[in-house]
């Protein structure tokens, strides 16, 4: 039976994710992908989009849902997120794996610890389920925030590359797991619109509203002004990162 072109699997965000998977991430038919899902809007949108693609011709993806519990928020909130993700995976007929990390118990910057431990956990879960890729829900707004953060800290042209469409999850392992960002060409607003159209709920992380955190303040106070001045500013940030990466010369 032919699929109607207006079916959810042909919606703009799904098409953008398909492009990101195939042409930016290198995902091929039949590949196994671990989809990182926090329960927030962006990662739920990624999961739903990839689930819509999963059974389409020339995809046949093997998907597993992954959730990382950071233990940085009250347990009732964080465990609520974990239960939501597990229930969504079950609803979609997908296996779900989980890891618990404790970045707050290590010396140094908590956010840096969380990132390092989160990717280590995702690497371990990918190995556990035999996935060659880990998909995360970074999007164009994240890229813009990342570039602004780099400018505020002081950076070089290399720092302005921002978030990569793909990279080895473990730089020390050749032929290992690749982390991919198939939503990098989309925006948060497009993810929200997609979820509304699906009537798909998501979880809200209240720490994202904490304006004492530089990234949260940029998101709430600076990005709206930039979008008003230039609606395409987030995609321009992605284009800048692409140009700088493409212009790199590999050492001989």
N, C-alpha and C positions, 0 to 999 in steps of 0.2 A: 504493500500500500504506500502510495506517495505521501511524503510529509508536506503539509501546507507551509508555504514560505513564511507565514505569520505565526507559526507554532513557536513556543518558547525556545526551542533549540536553535531557532534562527534569529532570535532577538539580538540587537546590537551588542550588548555586553557579552553574550555567549560567542558571537562572531569574533569579538575582540580577544576573548580568552583563547579561542581556537587559534587565532593568528599568533598570539603570544606563546602558546604551547608548541606549535609546529615550527614557526619561522624564527622565533627568538629563543625558545627553550630546547629545541631539538627533539621533542617528544614524537615518537613514531607509533604507527599502529601496533596495538598489543602491548605497549609498555606498561609497566607497573609504577604508579605514582602514589606517594604518601601526601595527603592533603592536610596541611596544618590548619586546624580550626580552633580558635579561641572561644567561639560563640558570638563574637562581635559581628557587626553588619558586614564588614569587608570580607572576612574569612567565610562567613556563611554564604555570601554571594558567590565567592569563588567555588565553594563546594557544590552549590546548586548548579552553577554553570558547568562545571566539569562533570557532574552527574548527568546533565542533559546531553553532553557530548559523548559520554562513555560508550553508549551502544550504537552510535551512528556509524554509518559505513566509513571505512578507512580509519576508524579510531579504535574501537574495541579495547578501551583502557581498563586496566585492573586498578581500581581505586581502594585505598585504605584511608580512613580518617584518623588523624593523630591529634591528641590534646595534651598540652603541657600545663600542669598545675604548679604555679610559681610560689605559692604560700607567702604572698606579699600583701594579701587583702584578708579581711575577715573570712573565716572558713565557710560561713553560710553563703556568702556571695560567690566565692571561688568554687565551692562544691556545687552550687547552683549552675554555674557555667559548665562544669564538667558533666553534670547530669543532663543538661540541655543538649550538649554536643553528642553524648552517647545516645540519647533518644532520637536525635535527628539522623544520626548514622543508621540506627536501627530502622527508622522510617524509610530511609532510602535503600535499605537492604545492603549496607556496607559494613564491613568489620571496622571496629574502633579500638585503637590502642592508646595507652596513656602512660605518661611519666611524671613523677613528682620531683621538683628541684627546690633547692633552698638557697637562693642567691643572697638573702639577707643574713645568712650565717657565715659568709666569707668576707675576708678583709677587702677593702677597696670600694669602688663605686658600685652601688647596688644595680643600677641599670646596665652597666657594662657586664657585671657578673651574670645578670639575668640573660642577657643576649648570648654570652658564651655558653652558659649551661643549657639554654634552650636549644641552641643549634647542636650541641653535643647529644642532647636527648633525642632530637629529631633524627640525627645520624644513626643513633642506636636503634630507634624504632624502624627506620628504613631498612637497616640490615636485618632486623628481626623478621620483617615481612617480605624481604627480597625486592624492595623497591629501588629502582635506579634513579628516581627523582623525588625531591621534596618540593611541593608547590606551596608558596606563601602568598598572602594577599596584598603585598605592597602595591600601591597604585601611584598615579601621577602626583596627587597631593602629597603623599609621603616623600616623593622625590623632591618636590619643591621645598618642603620643610627641611629635608636633609641638606639641600644646597644652602638654604638660609642659615642653618646651624653651622655649617662649615665656614661660611663667610663671617659669621659672628665670632667664631673661635680663631679665625685666621687660617688660611689654607693656600695650597698651590693649585695649579690646573688639575693635578691628579685628584685632589680632594673634591673638585667640582664635577667629577664623573658621577658622584652620587651612587645610587643603588643600581646594581647591574641586573640585566634581564636574567642572567644565569651565571653561576660560578661553582667551582668544586666546593662541596660542603666541608671537606677536609683537605686542605691544601697539601697535606703530606701524603695523601693516598692517590696514586695514579689509577684512573679508571674506576674511581669510587662513585659515591652518590653526588648528584648535581642538584643544587638548590635553584629553582626557577621562579620567576615572578611574572606569570602570564597576564596579570591584571595591570601591569605597569603603564599600559597605554590607555587606561580608563581612570575615572575619578570616583571619589567617595560618593558624590551626588548620583552618579550613574549606578553605583552599587545599590544605593538606597531605593532608587526608582525601580530597579530590577526586582528587589525584594518585595516592594509594594505590589508590583504587577503579579508576582507569584503568591501574594498574601502569605509570605514567609516571615515569621517573627525572628527576632535576634535578641541578644543580651547586651545591655549597656554596662560599660566599665566606668564607674564614677571617677576613677583616678584620672581619666582623660580630661576631666573638667578642672583639675587642680592647676590653677594659674601660677603657682609657685614653680612649676616645671616649665622650663624655657620652651620646649616643643609644644606643650599645651597652650601656652600663651600666644605663640606664633599662630597656632591653628585657629584660635578663637578671635584674636585681635588684628593680626597682620594679614593673614591670607584672605579674609573677606574684602579688605581694601584693595589688595592686589587683583583679586578677581573682578572687582568693580572697575578698576582701571583697564584690565586686560583679561577678559573672560577665559582666554586660552593659556593663561600664564603657567598652569601646572603642566600642560603638554609641552610648552616651550622649555620647561625645566628638563623634561624627559629628552627632548631633542638635543639640548645642550649636552647632557650626559652621553648620549649616543655619539655626537660629533667628537667629543673629547676621547672617548674610547676608541672610535674608529681611526682617529688620527695618531694613535700610539704606534710607535715603531718598536717591534720586538728586538731585544738585544741580540747581537750576533754571537 
